[in-house]
């Protein structure tokens, strides 16, 4: 007999048991509903892309984390697993935009893979829920992105979250003024690490990786660490550039001011959106407004929904100008946060069914399935217990353990009277009702 293989999951990957998976599916359904409410339409792209599609789009650091794919028998094509859903969307848009027209608003949901070091809420395989608008440079789309994120987390039953925004044009404008535009990539990659490693180490890395002076690194960090109320931060930035005006910085400031005004007009709660000049997003393709969303009760888990404007990404695949903007919900990191915060959607329930029909009498299986069908037709999810030999007490224990709300039972006496017993498992209250009233009774309890 062959040796048994030890069952195990790979580092950076995880299994989802039913109680967490039910909450995860609810997150996906909620995101889908919110995205659709803004007119975003669904698309999908393959898990694998040609390597030339993936490489060089997120930057050198991103390239190092791409999983290569090859066939066991022979290497016929160079392929990689997608590391996000934005790069495949840029390829998709370049390929199909003439048919779709612009602006085009899409959402997509699916797994992505990055060879990162696993940590709290950080996995090598994880799901993203993206929404993007492509084919317009209008600030209205940037503003809408922030509004979608706000509505999304409100719908996900969070009230303590913060959407931090910045605009790459401010940072790029500063680098132009200081003659550092050609070193933007390594400088911004280092700056992206500011919350994790602090000012001193970021400055050291800038000097080393971007070949700038300590004074130049300090100037970048001074701007990034400008703090205060939103209007005050933007006033300080304007004053910073007053002596040496820069068109990019001015446009970045204008876009951020307009976003704040519209958000206030719409009714986004005060303090929900915060200007944070230290965020710059590590991927190289961002060009304008950028977003990171933090749960204020668990900031250490990192951003759970991020994105930004990318005006040049599709240019890798087409000569047509296809600017875009969007954001991505990190589902698995969010689920990890929900587990940590004991989110109300994680109830411990391990079944999607609301009602268990107790299998009291094997000769009455047809009647049990019939009442289950009647309830399902009325929109109630129902499971019929499969084994008639089990004691009723054992079937009730099964129902309670899995989180059913109700149990519906009938034995010989009930069938003789054409009635059913409906038991509220949480309250341990039982009522006997005529068969014609079973649906109404069940719905009254599970409403």
C-alpha positions as a printed Julia matrix, in Angstrom:
447×3 Matrix{Float64}:
   0.0    0.0     0.0
   1.35   3.41   -1.01
   2.27   5.85    1.73
  -0.43   8.4     2.53
   0.22  11.97    1.45
  -0.04  14.35    4.37
  -2.93  16.75    3.64
  -1.69  20.33    3.87
  -2.06  23.77    2.34
   0.88  25.62    0.84
   2.34  28.6     2.68
   0.46  31.73    1.68
  -2.66  29.81    0.64
  -5.7   28.98    2.75
  -8.82  26.84    2.81
 -12.18  28.4     3.57
 -14.54  26.43    5.8
 -18.3   26.93    5.35
 -18.82  29.54    8.09
 -16.19  31.88    6.61
 -17.05  31.01    3.03
 -20.66  32.06    3.55
 -19.47  35.49    4.74
 -17.03  35.64    1.82
 -19.8   34.99   -0.68
 -21.87  37.7     0.99
 -18.97  40.12    0.49
 -18.78  39.21   -3.2
 -22.55  39.57   -3.65
 -22.48  42.96   -1.9
 -19.62  44.25   -4.05
 -21.43  43.08   -7.18
 -24.61  44.88   -6.12
 -22.81  48.16   -5.32
 -20.81  48.12   -8.56
 -23.93  47.45  -10.61
 -25.73  50.32   -8.89
 -23.2   52.69  -10.48
 -23.53  51.12  -13.93
 -20.39  48.98  -13.95
 -20.84  45.9   -16.14
 -19.23  42.47  -15.6
 -16.38  41.03  -17.64
 -13.84  38.28  -17.03
 -10.32  37.54  -18.22
  -8.16  34.38  -18.06
  -6.1   33.49  -15.02
  -3.08  33.12  -17.32
  -1.66  35.79  -19.58
   1.32  35.8   -21.92
   4.41  36.9   -20.04
   4.92  39.9   -22.29
   1.49  41.14  -21.21
   2.41  40.91  -17.51
   6.09  41.82  -17.32
   7.11  45.42  -16.84
   3.62  46.7   -16.05
   3.76  46.85  -12.25
   7.5   47.45  -11.98
  10.56  45.35  -11.18
   9.31  44.36   -7.74
   6.02  43.17   -9.19
   7.81  41.21  -11.93
   9.75  39.26   -9.29
   6.5   38.03   -7.72
   4.83  36.7   -10.87
   4.15  32.95  -10.91
   5.33  31.35  -14.14
   3.15  28.64  -15.69
   4.42  25.75  -17.74
   3.1   22.42  -18.93
   4.65  19.26  -17.53
   5.39  17.72  -20.93
   6.85  20.66  -22.79
   7.23  24.4   -22.61
   5.3   25.7   -25.59
   4.32  29.16  -24.44
   5.63  31.64  -21.88
   2.74  32.26  -19.52
   2.22  33.7   -16.05
  -0.58  33.91  -13.52
  -2.1   37.38  -13.34
  -0.86  39.4   -10.35
  -3.84  41.76  -10.41
  -6.98  42.36  -12.49
  -5.97  45.8   -13.79
  -3.22  44.76  -16.2
  -5.41  42.07  -17.82
  -8.18  44.67  -18.11
  -5.84  47.06  -19.92
  -5.01  44.24  -22.36
  -8.73  43.42  -22.66
  -9.64  47.04  -23.36
  -6.96  47.41  -26.03
  -8.3   44.27  -27.69
 -12.05  44.95  -27.51
 -12.57  48.7   -27.0
 -13.67  49.36  -30.6
 -16.58  47.01  -30.0
 -17.34  48.3   -26.49
 -16.94  52.06  -26.98
 -15.79  54.61  -24.4
 -16.09  55.43  -21.64
 -16.42  51.79  -20.6
 -17.19  50.84  -16.98
 -16.44  47.31  -15.86
 -16.2   45.18  -12.75
 -14.43  41.85  -12.4
 -13.93  39.37   -9.59
 -11.45  36.56   -9.37
  -8.25  35.13   -7.91
  -4.81  36.63   -8.49
  -1.38  35.35   -7.47
   1.73  37.05   -6.11
   4.82  35.39   -4.7
   4.84  37.56   -1.59
   5.9   36.76    1.95
   2.74  35.66    3.78
   1.54  37.7     6.74
  -1.62  38.83    8.5
  -4.23  39.14    5.77
  -1.51  38.72    3.13
  -1.68  35.63    0.93
  -0.05  34.4    -2.26
  -3.43  33.56   -3.75
  -6.23  36.02   -3.08
  -9.4   37.36   -4.63
  -9.85  40.88   -5.92
 -13.1   42.66   -6.77
 -12.22  45.44   -9.2
 -14.21  48.23  -10.77
 -12.77  50.57  -13.41
 -13.73  53.26  -15.89
 -11.59  53.41  -19.01
 -11.51  55.86  -21.9
 -11.81  59.17  -20.03
  -9.56  61.57  -18.13
 -12.53  63.28  -16.48
 -12.13  63.96  -12.78
 -15.77  62.92  -12.43
 -14.63  59.3   -12.78
 -11.93  59.79  -10.12
 -14.55  61.27   -7.8
 -17.0   58.45   -8.52
 -14.31  55.93   -7.58
 -14.14  57.39   -4.06
 -17.94  57.41   -3.82
 -18.15  53.75   -4.84
 -15.61  52.78   -2.17
 -17.58  54.7     0.45
 -20.85  53.01   -0.56
 -19.15  49.62   -0.74
 -17.82  49.64    2.82
 -21.06  51.06    4.15
 -22.9   48.19    2.45
 -20.35  45.76    3.94
 -21.57  46.89    7.38
 -18.51  48.95    8.33
 -18.84  52.44    9.76
 -15.28  52.93   10.98
 -13.17  53.22    7.86
 -11.1   55.9     6.18
 -10.46  56.47    2.48
  -7.04  58.05    2.14
  -6.36  59.84   -1.12
  -3.44  61.52   -2.84
  -2.52  62.47   -6.37
   0.67  61.33   -8.08
   0.75  64.68   -9.9
   1.78  66.38   -6.64
   4.72  64.05   -6.16
   5.65  64.15   -9.85
   5.45  67.94   -9.81
   7.85  68.09   -6.87
  10.27  65.7    -8.55
  10.22  67.81  -11.71
  11.04  70.95   -9.74
  13.95  69.23   -8.05
  15.27  67.69  -11.26
  14.45  64.18  -10.04
  11.75  63.19  -12.54
  13.9   60.43  -14.02
  14.29  58.89  -10.57
  10.56  58.87   -9.82
  10.15  55.08   -9.92
  12.71  54.14   -7.22
  11.81  57.21   -5.13
   8.1   56.4    -5.08
   8.72  52.72   -4.42
  10.72  53.72   -1.36
   8.12  56.27   -0.27
   5.43  53.58   -0.45
   7.2   51.85    2.45
   6.95  54.87    4.77
   4.16  53.48    7.02
   6.03  50.18    7.41
   9.65  51.18    8.0
   9.55  54.86    8.96
  11.16  58.07    7.69
  14.78  57.31    8.53
  14.94  53.96    6.72
  12.97  55.29    3.74
  15.42  58.18    3.42
  18.34  55.75    3.54
  16.75  53.61    0.86
  16.09  56.64   -1.36
  19.73  57.64   -1.16
  20.82  54.1    -1.97
  18.27  53.04   -4.59
  17.49  56.36   -6.3
  20.97  57.9    -5.99
  19.65  61.13   -4.47
  21.18  63.23   -1.72
  19.93  63.07    1.84
  18.64  66.63    1.41
  16.66  65.67   -1.71
  15.19  62.65    0.05
  14.24  64.9     2.96
  12.41  67.32    0.64
  10.28  64.48   -0.78
   9.53  63.19    2.71
   8.69  66.67    4.0
   5.94  66.97    1.39
   4.72  63.43    2.04
   4.49  64.03    5.78
   2.42  67.21    5.51
  -0.5   66.67    7.88
  -3.64  68.42    9.07
  -7.26  68.84    7.98
  -7.82  68.29    4.25
  -8.18  71.95    3.31
  -5.16  72.9     5.41
  -3.0   70.21    3.78
  -3.9   71.44    0.3
  -3.27  75.06    1.36
   0.19  74.03    2.58
   0.9   72.25   -0.7
  -0.17  75.29   -2.69
   2.12  77.44   -0.58
   4.91  74.92   -1.11
   4.62  75.31   -4.89
   3.87  79.07   -4.84
   7.51  80.06   -5.27
   7.98  77.65   -8.2
   4.6   76.96   -9.84
   4.15  73.6   -11.5
   1.28  72.69  -13.82
   1.15  69.06  -12.7
   0.97  69.94   -9.04
  -1.68  72.58   -9.69
  -3.83  70.06  -11.55
  -3.38  67.5    -8.79
  -4.5   70.02   -6.18
  -7.5   71.04   -8.31
  -8.63  67.44   -8.71
  -8.35  66.7    -5.01
 -10.25  69.87   -4.05
 -13.08  69.03   -6.44
 -13.27  65.49   -5.1
 -13.67  66.79   -1.54
 -16.36  69.28   -2.55
 -18.42  66.67   -4.41
 -18.07  64.12   -1.58
 -19.37  66.7     0.9
 -22.26  67.58   -1.43
 -23.21  63.93   -1.81
 -23.2   63.46    1.95
 -20.08  61.4     2.57
 -19.51  61.7     6.35
 -16.94  64.27    7.43
 -13.56  62.68    8.05
 -14.34  59.64    5.92
 -12.04  60.87    3.13
  -8.6   62.05    4.18
  -5.79  63.62    2.16
  -2.64  61.62    2.88
   0.37  62.78    0.87
   2.44  59.82    2.02
   0.5   57.24    0.0
   1.78  56.72   -3.52
   0.86  53.09   -4.36
   3.8   50.81   -5.16
   2.78  49.85   -8.69
   4.42  51.94  -11.39
   1.39  52.47  -13.6
  -0.5   55.01  -11.44
  -0.5   58.58  -12.77
  -3.14  60.61  -10.89
  -5.51  60.29   -7.95
  -4.79  57.25   -5.77
  -6.8   55.62   -3.01
  -6.16  53.4     0.0
  -8.89  52.31    2.42
  -8.18  51.45    6.05
 -10.38  50.01    8.79
  -9.77  52.38   11.7
 -10.31  49.62   14.27
  -7.61  47.48   12.6
  -5.19  49.75   10.7
  -2.31  47.31   11.04
  -3.81  44.92    8.5
  -3.16  47.5     5.78
  -5.3   48.82    2.98
  -8.3   46.64    2.14
  -9.36  48.55   -0.98
  -6.87  50.43   -3.14
  -6.49  51.85   -6.62
  -5.98  54.96   -8.66
  -5.77  56.59  -12.04
  -3.6   54.97  -14.71
  -3.52  56.97  -17.92
  -0.8   55.12  -19.82
  -1.17  51.43  -18.96
  -3.1   50.42  -22.1
  -0.48  52.15  -24.25
   1.61  49.0   -23.82
  -0.9   47.21  -26.05
  -2.39  49.84  -28.38
  -1.65  53.24  -29.9
  -5.17  54.32  -28.94
  -5.24  56.51  -25.83
  -7.19  54.66  -23.12
  -6.82  56.42  -19.75
  -8.47  54.68  -16.82
  -9.24  54.84  -13.11
 -10.52  52.29  -10.62
 -10.04  50.45   -7.37
  -9.81  46.9    -6.08
 -11.33  45.31   -2.98
  -8.93  42.76   -1.46
 -11.45  40.13   -0.42
  -9.19  37.78    1.51
  -7.5   40.55    3.48
 -10.95  41.95    4.26
 -12.13  38.52    5.44
  -9.08  38.24    7.7
  -9.99  41.64    9.15
 -13.61  40.59    9.61
 -12.47  37.52   11.52
 -10.23  39.65   13.74
 -12.98  42.2    14.36
 -15.69  39.55   14.88
 -17.8   41.08   12.13
 -21.53  40.33   12.47
 -21.56  38.51    9.13
 -19.36  35.8    10.66
 -22.15  34.15   12.63
 -20.73  30.63   12.81
 -23.51  29.39   10.57
 -22.26  26.63    8.26
 -25.29  26.2     6.02
 -27.02  28.58    3.63
 -30.33  26.85    4.36
 -32.75  28.47    6.78
 -35.01  25.49    7.45
 -34.36  21.82    8.21
 -37.17  19.39    7.45
 -36.83  16.57    9.98
 -36.91  13.09    8.45
 -39.17  11.49   11.07
 -40.61   8.63    9.01
 -38.8    6.99    6.06
 -42.12   6.12    4.4
 -42.99   9.83    4.24
 -39.89  11.04    2.38
 -42.06  12.19   -0.52
 -44.11  14.41    1.81
 -40.98  15.85    3.4
 -39.56  16.7    -0.03
 -42.96  18.08   -1.08
 -43.15  20.57    1.83
 -39.52  21.49    1.17
 -40.37  22.21   -2.48
 -43.32  24.39   -1.43
 -41.04  26.41    0.86
 -38.31  26.73   -1.79
 -40.89  27.98   -4.29
 -41.72  30.69   -1.74
 -38.06  31.75   -1.58
 -37.02  29.85    1.54
 -33.84  27.74    1.49
 -34.52  24.26    2.85
 -32.61  21.06    3.58
 -34.29  17.7     4.15
 -32.34  15.55    6.61
 -31.21  12.47    4.63
 -31.28   9.74    7.3
 -34.65   8.67    8.68
 -33.1    6.34   11.24
 -31.68   9.18   13.32
 -33.58  10.21   16.43
 -35.43  13.5    16.25
 -33.2   14.9    19.04
 -30.11  14.1    16.99
 -31.59  15.85   13.95
 -32.38  18.92   16.06
 -28.78  18.91   17.34
 -27.56  18.75   13.73
 -29.76  21.75   12.88
 -28.58  23.83   15.82
 -24.9   23.09   15.21
 -25.1   24.26   11.61
 -27.16  27.35   12.29
 -30.58  26.52   10.88
 -33.22  28.95   12.11
 -36.18  26.61   11.98
 -37.02  22.92   11.99
 -40.21  21.64   10.36
 -41.48  18.26   11.52
 -44.42  15.92   11.02
 -45.07  12.4    12.27
 -48.05  10.04   11.94
 -50.28  12.16   14.2
 -49.49  15.36   12.27
 -50.07  13.72    8.88
 -53.4   12.43   10.09
 -54.43  15.99   10.99
 -52.72  17.63    7.94
 -50.58  19.85   10.17
 -46.84  20.56   10.6
 -44.8   21.61   13.59
 -42.58  24.65   13.1
 -39.86  25.06   15.73
 -37.81  28.22   16.28
 -34.46  26.68   17.23
 -33.04  29.81   18.85
 -36.06  30.53   21.03
 -36.99  26.84   21.39
 -40.58  27.74   20.65
 -42.8   25.38   18.63
 -46.12  25.99   16.89
 -48.45  23.58   15.12
 -50.02  24.99   11.96
 -52.14  23.65    9.08
 -50.12  22.77    5.99
 -51.64  25.7     4.09
 -50.13  28.09    6.69
 -46.62  26.61    6.88
 -45.11  29.07    4.39
 -46.61  32.09    6.16
 -45.46  30.84    9.56
 -41.93  30.12    8.39
 -41.6   33.51    6.67
 -42.92  35.29    9.76
 -40.11  33.81   11.84
 -37.19  34.21    9.39
 -38.06  37.71    8.17
